[in-house]
């Protein structure tokens, strides 16, 4: 069993450990988790992929240029790794879990676009980009769409989430459905319909160790990974 985990090049040990801890608590062994550095292109497939948080997706990837004043920070190597891993995993119907930037990567990879800077492009009373001093602090609620995978997994209609992003989905890619939204309408969850397991959230469940909904998300990802051979065999 091999689980890919993509992270920024300057990710601290503590930040990475939250992802690893959550994966291990969902049943994966430490030897099964493969951390991929920006620019690294694996030659083999994975049983599951976790696209973690990080810097912005390069606007060039969705046909735009960085807008002056939008505070866009990119790492072309991170984009290269994330998109290559996603595209291969998408072709092979590997379970994919996206967190924060990971949600945005999935949307862009499938043809969607992003809001480059929520505070200046779509100002609202919701604070989406809090300083990361308290990574577990709940910043605002999200409404979960009934009938979605996210609703089935979390068992919740509303979730209080931690929030550290200044970009968000603008045009949702074809083939994806929105599964959660903030009170200002910002898309906070996306997924694929049907049997394919591709689920992503805009918040950071890896930091919410004591949160049942966060724990269930990682457990559902692990279950999808373990059940994939049986699904593929059918």
C-alpha positions in Angstrom: 0.0 0.0 0.0 1.4 3.4 -1.0 -0.2 6.7 -0.2 1.2 9.9 -1.9 1.2 13.1 0.2 2.1 16.3 -1.6 3.3 19.3 0.5 5.2 22.6 0.0 9.0 22.6 0.0 9.1 24.7 3.2 6.5 22.7 5.1 7.6 22.4 8.8 7.8 19.1 10.5 4.9 19.9 12.8 2.7 20.8 9.8 3.6 17.7 7.9 3.1 15.6 11.0 -0.6 16.6 11.2 -1.2 15.1 7.8 0.9 12.0 8.7 -0.8 11.7 12.1 -4.2 11.8 10.5 -3.3 9.2 7.9 -1.8 6.9 10.5 -4.8 7.3 12.7 -7.0 6.2 9.8 -5.0 3.0 9.6 -2.0 3.6 7.3 1.5 2.6 8.4 4.3 5.2 8.4 6.1 3.1 5.8 3.0 3.4 3.5 3.0 7.2 3.3 5.2 8.7 0.6 6.0 12.4 0.9 6.5 14.0 -2.5 8.7 17.1 -2.7 7.9 19.8 -5.2 9.3 18.9 -8.6 9.3 15.2 -7.9 7.5 13.1 -10.5 7.0 9.5 -9.4 7.4 6.8 -12.0 4.9 4.4 -10.3 1.3 4.5 -9.3 -0.2 5.0 -5.8 -3.1 3.3 -4.0 -4.3 6.7 -2.8 -3.3 10.4 -3.1 -3.6 13.2 -0.6 -3.0 16.6 -2.2 -2.1 18.8 0.8 -2.3 22.6 1.4 0.2 25.1 0.3 1.0 28.0 -2.0 -1.3 29.2 -4.8 -1.9 27.4 -8.1 -0.2 29.4 -10.9 -2.9 31.4 -12.7 -1.3 30.4 -16.0 -2.6 26.9 -15.3 -6.2 28.2 -15.7 -5.5 30.6 -18.5 -4.9 33.8 -16.5 -2.1 36.0 -15.3 -1.5 36.9 -11.7 -3.5 40.1 -11.0 -1.5 42.9 -9.4 -2.4 43.2 -5.8 -3.8 39.6 -5.6 -0.9 38.4 -3.4 -0.4 35.4 -5.6 2.5 33.1 -4.4 3.3 30.2 -6.7 5.8 27.3 -6.8 5.9 25.9 -10.4 7.6 22.8 -9.1 4.7 22.1 -6.7 2.2 22.6 -9.5 4.2 20.2 -11.7 4.2 17.5 -9.0 0.5 17.9 -7.9 -0.9 18.0 -11.4 1.2 15.0 -12.6 0.2 12.9 -9.6 -3.4 14.0 -10.0 -3.6 13.3 -13.7 -2.2 9.8 -13.4 -4.4 9.0 -10.4 -7.4 10.3 -12.2 -6.8 8.1 -15.2 -6.4 5.1 -12.9 -9.4 6.0 -10.8 -7.2 6.1 -7.7 -8.9 7.6 -4.6 -8.0 11.2 -4.3 -8.4 13.5 -1.2 -7.8 17.2 -1.6 -7.2 19.6 1.3 -7.2 23.4 0.8 -4.8 23.9 -2.1 -5.6 20.3 -3.1 -9.2 21.3 -3.7 -8.0 24.1 -6.0 -5.6 21.8 -7.8 -8.4 19.3 -8.6 -10.7 22.0 -9.9 -7.9 23.5 -12.1 -6.8 20.1 -13.4 -10.3 19.3 -14.6 -10.7 22.6 -16.4 -12.1 25.0 -13.7 -10.8 28.4 -12.6 -10.0 30.2 -9.3 -10.7 33.5 -7.6 -7.2 34.9 -7.3 -7.8 36.8 -4.0 -11.1 36.6 -2.1 -10.5 39.8 0.0 -10.2 42.0 -3.0 -12.2 40.1 -5.7 -15.1 39.1 -3.5 -15.0 40.9 -0.2 -17.5 39.6 2.5 -18.0 39.5 6.2 -16.4 36.0 6.3 -12.7 35.8 7.2 -11.2 33.0 5.1 -7.5 33.7 5.7 -6.6 33.7 9.4 -3.0 33.8 10.6 -2.0 30.2 11.3 -1.1 30.7 15.0 -4.0 28.4 16.1 -4.5 25.9 13.4 -7.4 24.3 15.1 -9.5 27.4 15.7 -12.9 27.3 14.0 -13.3 30.4 11.9 -16.7 30.0 10.2 -19.3 27.4 9.5 -19.9 25.6 6.2 -23.2 24.2 5.0 -22.9 20.6 3.7 -25.1 19.7 0.7 -27.5 16.8 1.5 -27.0 13.7 -0.6 -23.3 14.2 -1.3 -20.4 12.0 -0.3 -19.3 14.7 2.2 -22.7 14.6 3.9 -22.7 10.8 4.1 -19.1 10.7 5.4 -19.4 13.5 8.0 -23.0 12.9 9.0 -23.4 16.7 9.3 -25.4 19.4 7.8 -23.2 22.1 9.1 -19.5 22.0 10.2 -17.4 24.7 11.9 -14.1 24.8 10.1 -10.6 26.3 10.4 -9.8 28.5 7.4 -6.4 29.5 5.8 -6.9 30.4 2.2 -7.2 33.6 0.1 -8.1 31.9 -3.1 -11.2 29.8 -3.9 -13.1 28.2 -6.8 -14.5 30.6 -9.3 -15.8 28.4 -12.2 -16.4 24.8 -11.0 -15.0 22.2 -13.4 -17.3 20.1 -15.4 -17.9 16.7 -13.7 -17.5 18.0 -10.2 -20.2 18.9 -7.8 -20.1 21.4 -4.9 -20.6 19.6 -1.6 -20.2 22.5 0.9 -20.3 26.3 1.0 -19.4 29.1 3.4 -22.2 31.6 4.3 -20.9 34.0 1.7 -21.2 31.4 -1.1 -17.6 30.4 -1.3 -17.3 26.8 -2.4 -15.8 24.8 0.6 -16.2 21.2 -0.7 -16.1 19.4 -4.0 -16.4 15.8 -5.1 -17.1 13.5 -8.0 -20.6 11.9 -8.3 -20.9 8.1 -8.6 -18.4 5.5 -7.5 -15.2 7.3 -8.1 -13.8 8.6 -4.8 -12.4 12.1 -5.3 -13.3 14.4 -2.4 -11.8 17.7 -1.4 -12.4 20.4 1.2 -11.2 24.0 1.5 -10.5 23.8 5.2 -7.8 21.8 7.1 -9.2 18.7 8.7 -5.7 17.4 9.4 -5.4 20.0 12.1 -8.6 19.0 13.8 -7.6 15.9 15.7 -10.6 16.1 18.1 -13.2 16.8 15.4 -15.5 13.8 14.5 -16.2 15.1 11.0 -12.5 15.6 10.3 -11.7 12.1 11.5 -14.4 10.5 9.4 -13.0 12.2 6.3 -9.6 10.5 6.7 -11.3 7.2 7.6 -13.5 7.4 4.5 -10.4 8.1 2.3 -8.7 5.1 3.9 -11.7 2.9 3.3 -11.9 4.0 -0.3 -8.2 3.0 -0.8 -8.7 -0.4 0.8 -11.8 -1.2 -1.1 -10.5 0.0 -4.5 -9.2 -3.4 -5.7 -12.7 -5.0 -5.1 -14.3 -2.1 -7.0 -11.8 -2.4 -9.9 -12.3 -6.2 -10.1 -16.0 -5.6 -10.8 
